Amino acid sequence: MASVASQSHSTTNNGRACLTPPTTCANSLKKTSPSSSSKASNFVGEQYLYLTTLGRKTGRPREIEIWFTERDGRFYVIAEYSTAHWLQNLRVAPEVKVRVGDQSFAARARIVSPDTEPDLHRTIQELSRQKYGWGDGTIVKLDRDIGKGLA
């Protein structure tokens, strides 16, 4: 039996010591390939994308951390609620900044309609379910926008 002295200690946010490091949601997520192609993606191990929108009222940059799906070199994010502030922001100003892994780029965001693009919508939902166990909501496609977008 291992003694307490031989176990590693971690410090929590409140300064208390604990014997085992806390687990996070990111540590427990399934790590599967979000890409539908057989080629390995540069972002297979990445769980989050950082999306910067411009505030629709203030015009100030607003960054969120969000789950994403990659398909054929394109990135997709899903808003759980149509009232999400970041979704409302990009409806007013679709020029966004994307950071994932070690890459950052300007992009143009657009909503993928289940009515006009049912196959793409269904595919992204399924890829998100495979990666995160969840895929419902408003799907947003992030198209690279070379030379434009947020600075």
C-alpha positions in Angstrom: 0.0 0.0 0.0 1.4 3.4 -1.0 1.9 5.9 1.8 0.5 9.4 1.6 4.0 10.8 1.6 4.8 9.1 -1.7 1.7 10.5 -3.5 1.9 13.7 -5.4 0.2 16.8 -4.1 -1.7 19.4 -6.2 -2.9 22.8 -5.1 -6.5 23.8 -5.9 -7.7 27.3 -6.8 -8.5 28.0 -3.1 -4.9 27.1 -2.1 -5.8 23.8 -0.4 -3.6 20.8 -1.1 -5.2 17.6 -2.5 -3.6 14.2 -3.1 -4.7 13.8 -6.8 -4.9 16.5 -9.4 -8.4 17.5 -10.3 -9.8 16.2 -13.5 -11.3 18.6 -16.0 -13.9 18.2 -18.7 -11.2 18.5 -21.3 -9.3 15.6 -19.8 -12.4 13.3 -20.0 -13.5 14.1 -23.6 -13.1 11.4 -26.2 -10.1 12.2 -28.5 -11.3 11.1 -31.9 -10.6 12.6 -35.3 -13.1 15.3 -36.3 -12.1 15.0 -39.9 -14.2 12.9 -42.3 -11.2 12.3 -44.6 -8.7 9.5 -44.2 -5.8 12.0 -43.9 -4.6 12.9 -40.5 -5.6 16.4 -39.4 -3.2 18.8 -37.8 -5.9 19.4 -35.1 -6.8 15.9 -34.1 -5.7 16.4 -30.5 -7.2 19.9 -30.2 -10.4 20.1 -28.2 -11.0 23.9 -28.3 -11.0 26.7 -30.8 -10.8 30.3 -29.7 -13.2 32.6 -31.6 -13.0 36.3 -31.4 -16.1 38.3 -32.5 -16.7 42.1 -32.3 -19.3 43.1 -29.8 -22.5 44.1 -31.6 -23.0 47.0 -29.1 -19.5 48.0 -28.1 -17.4 47.0 -31.2 -14.8 45.6 -28.8 -13.2 42.2 -29.4 -14.8 39.3 -27.5 -13.1 35.9 -27.3 -14.7 32.6 -26.4 -13.3 29.1 -26.0 -15.5 26.7 -27.9 -15.7 23.1 -29.1 -15.1 22.8 -32.9 -15.3 20.3 -35.7 -13.0 20.3 -38.7 -14.0 18.8 -42.0 -12.1 19.1 -45.3 -9.8 21.8 -43.8 -12.8 24.0 -42.7 -13.9 24.7 -39.1 -17.4 24.6 -37.7 -18.7 25.6 -34.3 -22.1 25.1 -32.8 -24.1 27.5 -30.6 -26.2 25.6 -28.1 -28.6 28.5 -27.9 -29.7 30.9 -30.6 -29.4 33.7 -28.0 -25.7 33.2 -27.4 -24.0 36.5 -27.4 -21.2 35.4 -29.7 -23.7 34.2 -32.3 -25.6 37.5 -32.1 -22.3 39.3 -32.5 -21.3 37.4 -35.7 -24.8 37.9 -37.2 -24.0 41.7 -37.1 -20.3 41.5 -37.9 -19.4 38.1 -39.5 -15.7 39.0 -39.7 -14.0 37.0 -36.9 -10.6 35.8 -35.7 -9.9 32.1 -35.2 -7.2 30.5 -33.1 -6.7 26.8 -33.0 -3.6 24.9 -32.0 -0.7 27.0 -33.2 -2.6 28.7 -36.0 -4.5 32.0 -36.1 -6.4 33.4 -39.0 -9.1 35.8 -40.0 -12.4 34.2 -41.1 -15.9 35.0 -42.2 -18.6 33.3 -40.2 -21.9 32.1 -41.7 -24.7 30.0 -40.3 -25.2 26.6 -42.0 -29.0 26.3 -42.6 -30.6 22.8 -42.1 -33.1 23.9 -44.8 -30.7 24.9 -47.6 -27.7 22.7 -46.7 -29.2 19.6 -45.0 -26.4 17.2 -45.9 -23.7 19.5 -44.5 -25.7 20.3 -41.4 -26.3 16.6 -40.7 -22.6 15.7 -41.4 -21.3 18.4 -39.0 -23.8 17.4 -36.3 -22.6 13.8 -36.6 -18.9 14.7 -36.5 -19.5 16.8 -33.4 -21.4 13.9 -31.8 -18.5 11.6 -32.5 -16.0 14.0 -31.1 -17.9 15.4 -28.1 -21.0 13.4 -27.7 -23.1 16.4 -28.6 -24.1 18.1 -31.8 -27.4 20.1 -31.4 -27.7 23.8 -32.0 -26.9 26.4 -34.6 -24.0 25.4 -36.8 -21.6 28.1 -37.9 -19.0 27.6 -40.7 -15.8 29.6 -40.4 -14.3 30.3 -43.8 -10.7 31.6 -43.9 -10.7 35.2 -45.1 -7.2 36.0 -46.3 -6.2 39.6 -45.7 -9.5 40.5 -44.0 -11.2 40.2 -40.6 -10.1 41.3 -37.2 -6.6 42.5 -36.7 
